[in-house]
Amino acid sequence: MIILWKWWRRFREQKPQLDKAAEQKKEQRECRRRIRVARAAFSVVSNVREQPARTTLVGCFRGKRAFYADVEESNKNARYHPDLDVLHRHLCDYPALGCLRVRWAEHVIRIIVTHRAVSGRIVDLQEADSSIVRLYVASLTAGVIEDGCAPLADLASSDLANNLVEYRLPKLTLLETIYERMQSFYEHLLGGQAVLSPGTAPGSVRFQALAQFEDAIELRSEDLTALRLKPELVAIGIDRITRELVTVDFSRCFHQLLAGASRSGKTTIVNLILWQLLLKPKTFCAILGTLKESAFQSSKTIRGSPLPGPLRMSLASFAVSCPLR
Amino acid sequence: MKERIDFMVQYEIEAHPGPRIILGIDEFAAITQWRVTKGSPQERMKVQLLADLHLLSQQAAATGIILISSVQRASAGEMDGDYRANLEDTWLFRVRNKSTSGAILGPTEELPADPTRQLARGECIYSHPGEPDRVVRVFLCDAAKDDLAKLEAARIAWAERPEIDDEDDVVVPLRAAE
């Protein structure tokens, strides 16, 4: 009797948690059921309808759902395809895309994007409740052009309608972890700091940071005056936010640590400092120890050139000094 | 360094008046991870080299010798903690994961940009003691071999230039890093 009473008491204590878990399972089942219903509806629509004339097959949804793009009448109506409206409504009905729905929604969006890109048709999904849908569509409608590159901020959605572009999403699946990794990609796009252009491979797109298109940066005269008057100052770069010149004052003698992954720009800074030191031979000597001789080929060729005393002595030891070789 | 210290002691000065010496070590991990046979002369050389570098990081700043070390991950296996602590200015470029950036500049949340995601190539976070961290877009130094003759001619011309009283402001175009 006591055992039964204890068991009953434990059951009473755990009952709220069990009820909560049951409710969650019920919600998940309901979610899966809605997805199944939606898939079935789409597949029925696609199976019933045959491919109309003057269209071309552009996509297939899980081997069941086929999309046909109307080539000739593509630009007449932004919502010409009725099935896309169904998809649109269905996506807009989603309050939020959870983990289970994300992959499916990503497939749907990929189909829409492929279809729209090939047919040059725009489907307005900006009204969707899902942030992921809005993020996808906002980036896709922001700035893909057929030829060349253009800043995203200068492009409108109508630019897409007049061009045929091939676009493939960067990831085939959109798990939450992958979404986190891709967030900077979208932040660059939405912030106008990057451009998209058609890639070399069919169906691919090229992502380029906007910094590559900044040909020249005009420095302020007061910065140049400071650099000229104080030879210990070495210009390194420009502040990304304030656009001010960033210099290092070597008269204060701070040791420098450069850290970062491969091909992130560490050697560039070393080269930059060395090349600026070449213009200030009375102030600096430079000794370089490295195993990467290829990165400093330009400095190596100065060896033996008639440069002033201390600099010539130091340059003679360029790309040596390291006893490992 | 000893010569400089003796000179400073002799003249009772705190800063060496001679030119600064920049010692740049690219890929510092190549030294620490140098595989040597135990008891070989190479091992003694490695130990001596690391000890000298450690001594330089401690005392060379006062004598006008500046160290510039680059490393991919400032972990204990690639760079000694004491040596790392003596390098005050830090340029953190894009890294693979947050643990790497955390070992260099602390928690990612306190940085002006996430070094794992929000830094493009050539962009870095500059940390200077006593100042807030800044995101810096580094200039691209693309001096080619063909430019060396021009540089040499410019240097000679600069050395032989006539004296000008009023200096005009000059705008120098510099290409930004990729």
Boltz contact constraints between the chains, C-beta under 6 A:
constraints:
  - contact:
      token1: [A, 184]
      token2: [B, 117]
      max_distance: 6.0
  - contact:
      token1: [A, 184]
      token2: [B, 118]
      max_distance: 6.0
  - contact:
      token1: [A, 209]
      token2: [B, 120]
      max_distance: 6.0
  - contact:
      token1: [A, 211]
      token2: [B, 176]
      max_distance: 6.0
  - contact:
      token1: [A, 212]
      token2: [B, 178]
      max_distance: 6.0
  - contact:
      token1: [A, 214]
      token2: [B, 176]
      max_distance: 6.0
  - contact:
      token1: [A, 216]
      token2: [B, 173]
      max_distance: 6.0
  - contact:
      token1: [A, 217]
      token2: [B, 174]
      max_distance: 6.0
  - contact:
      token1: [A, 217]
      token2: [B, 176]
      max_distance: 6.0
  - contact:
      token1: [A, 218]
      token2: [B, 171]
      max_distance: 6.0
  - contact:
      token1: [A, 219]
      token2: [B, 172]
      max_distance: 6.0
  - contact:
      token1: [A, 221]
      token2: [B, 169]
      max_distance: 6.0
  - contact:
      token1: [A, 237]
      token2: [B, 136]
      max_distance: 6.0
  - contact:
      token1: [A, 237]
      token2: [B, 137]
      max_distance: 6.0
  - contact:
      token1: [A, 237]
      token2: [B, 138]
      max_distance: 6.0
  - contact:
      token1: [A, 237]
      token2: [B, 139]
      max_distance: 6.0
  - contact:
      token1: [A, 238]
      token2: [B, 137]
      max_distance: 6.0
  - contact:
      token1: [A, 239]
      token2: [B, 134]
      max_distance: 6.0
  - contact:
      token1: [A, 240]
      token2: [B, 135]
      max_distance: 6.0
  - contact:
      token1: [A, 240]
      token2: [B, 137]
      max_distance: 6.0
  - contact:
      token1: [A, 246]
      token2: [B, 136]
      max_distance: 6.0
  - contact:
      token1: [A, 250]
      token2: [B, 20]
      max_distance: 6.0
  - contact:
      token1: [A, 250]
      token2: [B, 66]
      max_distance: 6.0
  - contact:
      token1: [A, 253]
      token2: [B, 61]
      max_distance: 6.0
  - contact:
      token1: [A, 253]
      token2: [B, 66]
      max_distance: 6.0
  - contact:
      token1: [A, 254]
      token2: [B, 88]
      max_distance: 6.0
  - contact:
      token1: [A, 254]
      token2: [B, 89]
      max_distance: 6.0
  - contact:
      token1: [A, 255]
      token2: [B, 67]
      max_distance: 6.0
  - contact:
      token1: [A, 255]
      token2: [B, 86]
      max_distance: 6.0
  - contact:
      token1: [A, 255]
      token2: [B, 87]
      max_distance: 6.0
  - contact:
      token1: [A, 256]
      token2: [B, 68]
      max_distance: 6.0
  - contact:
      token1: [A, 256]
      token2: [B, 89]
      max_distance: 6.0
  - contact:
      token1: [A, 257]
      token2: [B, 69]
      max_distance: 6.0
  - contact:
      token1: [A, 257]
      token2: [B, 87]
      max_distance: 6.0
  - contact:
      token1: [A, 257]
      token2: [B, 90]
      max_distance: 6.0
  - contact:
      token1: [A, 258]
      token2: [B, 70]
      max_distance: 6.0
  - contact:
      token1: [A, 258]
      token2: [B, 91]
      max_distance: 6.0
  - contact:
      token1: [A, 259]
      token2: [B, 71]
      max_distance: 6.0
  - contact:
      token1: [A, 259]
      token2: [B, 74]
      max_distance: 6.0
  - contact:
      token1: [A, 259]
      token2: [B, 92]
      max_distance: 6.0
  - contact:
      token1: [A, 259]
      token2: [B, 104]
      max_distance: 6.0
  - contact:
      token1: [A, 260]
      token2: [B, 93]
      max_distance: 6.0
  - contact:
      token1: [A, 260]
      token2: [B, 94]
      max_distance: 6.0
  - contact:
      token1: [A, 260]
      token2: [B, 95]
      max_distance: 6.0
  - contact:
      token1: [A, 261]
      token2: [B, 94]
      max_distance: 6.0
  - contact:
      token1: [A, 261]
      token2: [B, 95]
      max_distance: 6.0
  - contact:
      token1: [A, 261]
      token2: [B, 96]
      max_distance: 6.0
  - contact:
      token1: [A, 264]
      token2: [B, 93]
      max_distance: 6.0
  - contact:
      token1: [A, 264]
      token2: [B, 94]
      max_distance: 6.0
  - contact:
      token1: [A, 265]
      token2: [B, 93]
      max_distance: 6.0
  - contact:
      token1: [A, 265]
      token2: [B, 122]
      max_distance: 6.0
  - contact:
      token1: [A, 265]
      token2: [B, 138]
      max_distance: 6.0
  - contact:
      token1: [A, 266]
      token2: [B, 70]
      max_distance: 6.0
  - contact:
      token1: [A, 268]
      token2: [B, 138]
      max_distance: 6.0
  - contact:
      token1: [A, 268]
      token2: [B, 141]
      max_distance: 6.0
  - contact:
      token1: [A, 269]
      token2: [B, 138]
      max_distance: 6.0
  - contact:
      token1: [A, 270]
      token2: [B, 24]
      max_distance: 6.0
  - contact:
      token1: [A, 270]
      token2: [B, 26]
      max_distance: 6.0
  - contact:
      token1: [A, 271]
      token2: [B, 141]
      max_distance: 6.0
  - contact:
      token1: [A, 272]
      token2: [B, 139]
      max_distance: 6.0
  - contact:
      token1: [A, 272]
      token2: [B, 141]
      max_distance: 6.0
  - contact:
      token1: [A, 275]
      token2: [B, 141]
      max_distance: 6.0
  - contact:
      token1: [A, 275]
      token2: [B, 143]
      max_distance: 6.0
  - contact:
      token1: [A, 283]
      token2: [B, 19]
      max_distance: 6.0
  - contact:
      token1: [A, 284]
      token2: [B, 19]
      max_distance: 6.0
  - contact:
      token1: [A, 284]
      token2: [B, 20]
      max_distance: 6.0
  - contact:
      token1: [A, 284]
      token2: [B, 22]
      max_distance: 6.0
  - contact:
      token1: [A, 285]
      token2: [B, 19]
      max_distance: 6.0
  - contact:
      token1: [A, 285]
      token2: [B, 21]
      max_distance: 6.0
  - contact:
      token1: [A, 286]
      token2: [B, 22]
      max_distance: 6.0
  - contact:
      token1: [A, 287]
      token2: [B, 23]
      max_distance: 6.0
  - contact:
      token1: [A, 288]
      token2: [B, 24]
      max_distance: 6.0
  - contact:
      token1: [A, 289]
      token2: [B, 25]
      max_distance: 6.0
  - contact:
      token1: [A, 290]
      token2: [B, 26]
      max_distance: 6.0
  - contact:
      token1: [A, 291]
      token2: [B, 27]
      max_distance: 6.0
  - contact:
      token1: [A, 291]
      token2: [B, 30]
      max_distance: 6.0
  - contact:
      token1: [A, 292]
      token2: [B, 26]
      max_distance: 6.0
  - contact:
      token1: [A, 298]
      token2: [B, 143]
      max_distance: 6.0
  - contact:
      token1: [A, 298]
      token2: [B, 145]
      max_distance: 6.0
  - contact:
      token1: [A, 301]
      token2: [B, 145]
      max_distance: 6.0
  - contact:
      token1: [A, 310]
      token2: [B, 19]
      max_distance: 6.0
  - contact:
      token1: [A, 323]
      token2: [B, 45]
      max_distance: 6.0
  - contact:
      token1: [A, 324]
      token2: [B, 34]
      max_distance: 6.0
